[in-house]
Amino acid sequence: MARRASAPWTYAAAGVDRGEVGGALAALRRRIRARVPPGHGRPLSLPGHYAGVSEVDGVRIAVTTDTVGTKVLLAAETGRWSEVGEDMVAINVNDLAALGARPFGFVDTISCARPDVRMFAELGRGLDRGLVAGRCALLGGETAVVPDLVPAIDLGGTAIGFFPARRAPVTGSRVRRGDVLLGIPSRGLHANGFTLVRRLVSKARAPLDRPRPGGRMPLGRELLRPTRTYVAVSEALAGDPALHGLAHLSGGGVRNLVRLGSRLGFTLDAWPDPGPFYRWLQSLGPVADREMFQTFNMGIGFVAVVTPSAVDRLTGLLRRAGVRDARPIGRVDGRPGVHLPAWGLSYRGYA
Amino acid sequence: MARRASAPWTYAAAGVDRGEVGGALAALRRRIRARVPPGHGRPLSLPGHYAGVSEVDGVRIAVTTDTVGTKVLLAAETGRWSEVGEDMVAINVNDLAALGARPFGFVDTISCARPDVRMFAELGRGLDRGLVAGRCALLGGETAVVPDLVPAIDLGGTAIGFFPARRAPVTGSRVRRGDVLLGIPSRGLHANGFTLVRRLVSKARAPLDRPRPGGRMPLGRELLRPTRTYVAVSEALAGDPALHGLAHLSGGGVRNLVRLGSRLGFTLDAWPDPGPFYRWLQSLGPVADREMFQTFNMGIGFVAVVTPSAVDRLTGLLRRAGVRDARPIGRVDGRPGVHLPAWGLSYRGYA
């Protein structure tokens, strides 16, 4: 596709057109009319859509599926596989965590051209770390050797969770004006936006085996850092009456907050400095602030929306659960959308 | 890979080496040491491995994941997508059915280079049919637009089921000598072995838009016929004390019976004529009988192992559930392995 070198760098220009995907998905969904017969589970309609939930024999089961996407191409380039193995679990259990569901099972899906023993061993090492952080069991998986379909490798998985007795799904329905947004820092990029990342790095001819300017590890390793797992956050807070909502800032970045309520305002007036890594990445385009915050997590990977009077208590609960870095990043108000006053940014809508 | 034109046509020669996959998977599994903390589900260790099972809050949940594989390339060649859409659900709920689990939810995974509205609408139409036959709800899904990973499309999904009160997983532990094998006919190929199918068809230059010799529909349509869903079989029989085992004849063909017990013998002395389609397909190689029966379903897609005295009663239950074509295809005896006396074939082991 012809593109002027001076055109702004956006995720769409990097080959991913969210509108086109939306149209195709709408066409698919319109065809789905199946209703399950009695006794075959009762699907619950919940806002937010991080995971689907169905009730069977009195237990509510949540399920979500996601792939690591083009981050695997960086794994292939650097020959490092444990990080994306960990991502396979993390990206999925984080979507369960965003609903307050407790993960219990995971199945992996590997489509590849050729199964390499060393690669699979490293994937297994990463999967194991992901399972420990996600507190769930590997219940199965599928390895498809399909060189005609997947020239290198495609990695994904499905996580299943449940709502323990007396814990309701955290849908955001109780979020209200005045609530405080507690941000949980990410550990580098999530497994999102890598089509753009790879084009930026490739355009700048930044070598993966050496640190970026100011970096402390080879760039390849820095880009591959595994997605932080936020299950500990969710487990510490879900079921607490002062917790009003949760958000996982994956694809869509800060726009994910809109999923908590499109009529609410989320003013992020205490967003921490994203730091030198994001500044460097942004400079490679350059990429507009607006695009950075709706593509990457920009330093905050997960958000808990809480009653103002309970901030100290909930921060204490998190600390006792090993999460010592939660911090207020903003508040809920009446101006619909997501606002980052320090960057002069406002978003309406999730996608 | 250099290969003599006169070498026998096997699945391995067509590019899929099961031993290589097994070695890589063993390397992956050796790294998995995670144990779930108390309260995060209790994974049950069941023989058979069609699905993983975990118990949460007293309910046993089964999960399985699978992809449609290279059958999608035939869909792309013919521009027909509803069949593989139906397969996405069928291949997964059939693995739940083989354990006697009742499906309640499904999530789809589509990795593609470009989302096309017509293609997605057809996939949706097929998914809907699969959900109706599988009696489960679409609880979510993931569509990844990853042209750098998947040049065309890769389709998969995950199905989740549960064991209703008083229904135990059907593991085959009660299968014994003298039991009768009831076969349920397939509706054409399952979504397995298509790497070999495509090479055979391509070698023979058989046109997809015309019937094969003796065929009644264009070859493309015949090859694409959606996988039959066997959930009705499982729902009719699971929980009945006279049902001792179930087998889904997907990848591995009749070898899947070994999963019911490696010390038992499965003598298929009444296997029905596979018919002209399989004879024609086989002739294109030619492919050895041994390879045909361990790669394709050869006309029987699902097997119920039952007490001899209950054959009529269970066949009646199946009929009332709309399954009118179950038929005895053999019996369980003491000669370990799977035996097809009419073809002079014997298999030991599943893979």
Contacts between the chains, C-beta under 8 A, distances in Angstrom:
chain1	res1	chain2	res2	distance
A	15	B	145	7.8
A	15	B	147	6.1
A	15	B	148	7.8
A	16	B	145	5.5
A	17	B	145	7.6
A	20	B	114	7.7
A	20	B	115	5.8
A	20	B	145	7.8
A	21	B	115	5.1
A	21	B	143	6.0
A	21	B	145	5.6
A	23	B	115	7.6
A	23	B	117	5.7
A	24	B	115	3.4
A	24	B	116	6.4
A	24	B	117	5.2
A	24	B	119	7.5
A	24	B	120	4.0
A	24	B	143	7.4
A	25	B	115	7.3
A	25	B	120	6.6
A	25	B	143	5.8
A	27	B	117	4.7
A	27	B	118	7.7
A	27	B	120	4.8
A	27	B	121	4.1
A	27	B	124	6.6
A	28	B	120	4.2
A	28	B	121	6.5
A	28	B	123	5.8
A	28	B	124	3.6
A	28	B	127	7.2
A	29	B	124	6.6
A	30	B	121	7.3
A	30	B	124	6.7
A	31	B	121	6.1
A	31	B	124	3.2
A	31	B	125	4.6
A	31	B	127	7.1
A	31	B	128	5.2
A	32	B	124	5.9
A	32	B	127	6.3
A	32	B	128	5.1
A	32	B	131	7.0
A	32	B	138	5.3
A	33	B	128	5.8
A	34	B	128	5.3
A	34	B	131	3.6
A	34	B	132	4.8
A	34	B	136	7.9
A	34	B	137	6.9
A	34	B	138	7.1
A	35	B	137	7.9
A	36	B	104	6.7
A	36	B	135	5.9
A	36	B	136	6.0
A	36	B	137	5.0
A	37	B	135	5.6
A	39	B	102	7.6
A	39	B	164	6.9
A	40	B	102	6.3
A	40	B	103	7.0
A	40	B	104	5.2
A	40	B	135	4.9
A	40	B	136	6.3
A	40	B	137	7.8
A	41	B	104	2.9
A	41	B	105	6.2
A	41	B	136	7.1
A	41	B	137	6.5
A	41	B	162	7.4
A	43	B	105	7.3
A	43	B	137	4.3
A	43	B	139	6.4
A	49	B	140	7.4
A	51	B	139	7.9
A	51	B	140	6.5
A	52	B	105	6.5
A	52	B	107	6.7
A	52	B	137	7.8
A	52	B	138	7.8
A	52	B	139	2.8
A	52	B	140	3.9
A	53	B	139	7.3
A	54	B	104	5.4
A	54	B	105	5.0
A	54	B	137	6.3
A	54	B	139	6.0
A	54	B	160	7.9
A	56	B	59	6.1
A	56	B	61	7.7
A	56	B	104	5.5
A	56	B	162	4.6
A	57	B	58	7.7
A	57	B	59	4.7
A	57	B	162	6.5
A	57	B	164	6.9
A	57	B	165	6.6
A	58	B	57	7.7
A	58	B	59	7.4
A	59	B	56	6.1
A	59	B	57	4.7
A	59	B	58	7.4
A	59	B	59	4.6
A	61	B	56	7.7
A	61	B	61	6.2
A	61	B	104	7.8
A	61	B	105	7.2
A	61	B	160	6.7
A	61	B	162	7.9
A	63	B	105	5.8
A	63	B	107	5.7
A	63	B	139	5.3
A	63	B	140	6.4
A	63	B	158	7.2
A	63	B	160	5.8
A	64	B	107	7.2
A	64	B	140	6.0
A	65	B	107	4.4
A	65	B	108	7.9
A	65	B	109	5.6
A	65	B	140	6.4
A	65	B	141	6.6
A	65	B	142	4.9
A	65	B	157	7.9
A	65	B	158	6.0
A	66	B	142	5.1
A	67	B	109	6.7
A	67	B	111	6.3
A	67	B	142	6.0
A	67	B	144	4.8
A	67	B	146	7.7
A	69	B	144	5.7
A	69	B	146	5.9
A	69	B	149	7.5
A	70	B	146	5.7
A	70	B	148	5.5
A	70	B	149	6.1
A	72	B	149	6.8
A	73	B	148	6.0
A	73	B	149	7.1
A	102	B	39	7.6
A	102	B	40	6.3
A	103	B	40	7.0
A	104	B	36	6.7
A	104	B	40	5.2
A	104	B	41	2.9
A	104	B	54	5.5
A	104	B	56	5.5
A	104	B	61	7.8
A	105	B	41	6.2
A	105	B	43	7.3
A	105	B	52	6.6
A	105	B	54	5.0
A	105	B	61	7.2
A	105	B	63	5.8
A	107	B	52	6.7
A	107	B	63	5.7
A	107	B	64	7.2
A	107	B	65	4.4
A	107	B	158	6.0
A	108	B	65	7.8
A	109	B	65	5.6
A	109	B	67	6.7
A	109	B	109	6.8
A	109	B	156	5.9
A	109	B	158	8.0
A	111	B	67	6.3
A	111	B	111	7.7
A	111	B	154	5.5
A	111	B	156	7.7
A	114	B	20	7.7
A	115	B	20	5.8
A	115	B	21	5.1
A	115	B	23	7.6
A	115	B	24	3.4
A	115	B	25	7.3
A	116	B	24	6.5
A	117	B	23	5.7
A	117	B	24	5.2
A	117	B	27	4.7
A	118	B	27	7.7
A	119	B	24	7.5
A	120	B	24	4.0
A	120	B	25	6.6
A	120	B	27	4.8
A	120	B	28	4.2
A	121	B	27	4.1
A	121	B	28	6.5
A	121	B	30	7.2
A	121	B	31	6.0
A	123	B	28	5.7
A	124	B	27	6.6
A	124	B	28	3.6
A	124	B	29	6.5
A	124	B	30	6.7
A	124	B	31	3.2
A	124	B	32	5.9
A	125	B	31	4.6
A	127	B	28	7.2
A	127	B	31	7.1
A	127	B	32	6.3
A	128	B	31	5.2
A	128	B	32	5.1
A	128	B	33	5.8
A	128	B	34	5.3
A	131	B	32	7.0
A	131	B	34	3.6
A	132	B	34	4.8
A	135	B	36	6.0
A	135	B	37	5.6
A	135	B	40	4.9
A	136	B	34	7.9
A	136	B	36	6.0
A	136	B	40	6.3
A	136	B	41	7.1
A	137	B	34	7.0
A	137	B	35	7.9
A	137	B	36	4.9
A	137	B	40	7.8
A	137	B	41	6.4
A	137	B	43	4.3
A	137	B	52	7.8
A	137	B	54	6.2
A	138	B	32	5.3
A	138	B	34	7.1
A	138	B	52	7.8
A	139	B	43	6.3
A	139	B	51	7.9
A	139	B	52	2.8
A	139	B	53	7.3
A	139	B	54	6.0
A	139	B	63	5.2
A	140	B	49	7.4
A	140	B	51	6.4
A	140	B	52	3.9
A	140	B	63	6.4
A	140	B	64	6.0
A	140	B	65	6.4
A	141	B	65	6.6
A	142	B	65	4.9
A	142	B	66	5.1
A	142	B	67	6.0
A	142	B	156	7.0
A	143	B	21	6.0
A	143	B	24	7.4
A	143	B	25	5.8
A	144	B	67	4.8
A	144	B	69	5.7
A	144	B	154	8.0
A	144	B	156	7.8
A	145	B	15	7.8
A	145	B	16	5.5
A	145	B	17	7.7
A	145	B	20	7.8
A	145	B	21	5.6
A	146	B	67	7.7
A	146	B	69	5.9
A	146	B	70	5.7
A	146	B	154	7.2
A	146	B	195	7.6
A	147	B	15	6.1
A	148	B	15	7.8
A	148	B	70	5.5
A	148	B	73	6.1
A	148	B	195	6.9
A	148	B	198	7.9
A	149	B	69	7.5
A	149	B	70	6.0
A	149	B	72	6.8
A	149	B	73	7.1
A	149	B	150	6.7
A	149	B	151	8.0
A	149	B	152	6.9
A	149	B	153	7.7
A	149	B	154	5.1
A	150	B	149	6.6
A	150	B	150	5.8
A	150	B	154	6.1
A	151	B	149	8.0
A	151	B	151	6.8
A	152	B	149	6.9
A	153	B	149	7.7
A	154	B	111	5.5
A	154	B	144	8.0
A	154	B	146	7.2
A	154	B	149	5.1
A	154	B	150	6.1
A	154	B	154	6.2
A	156	B	109	5.9
A	156	B	111	7.7
A	156	B	142	7.0
A	156	B	144	7.8
A	156	B	156	7.9
A	157	B	65	7.9
A	158	B	63	7.2
A	158	B	65	6.0
A	158	B	107	6.0
A	158	B	109	8.0
A	158	B	158	3.9
A	160	B	54	7.9
A	160	B	61	6.7
A	160	B	63	5.8
A	160	B	160	6.3
A	162	B	41	7.4
A	162	B	56	4.6
A	162	B	57	6.5
A	162	B	61	7.9
A	164	B	39	6.9
A	164	B	57	6.9
A	165	B	57	6.5
A	195	B	146	7.7
A	195	B	148	6.9
A	198	B	148	7.9
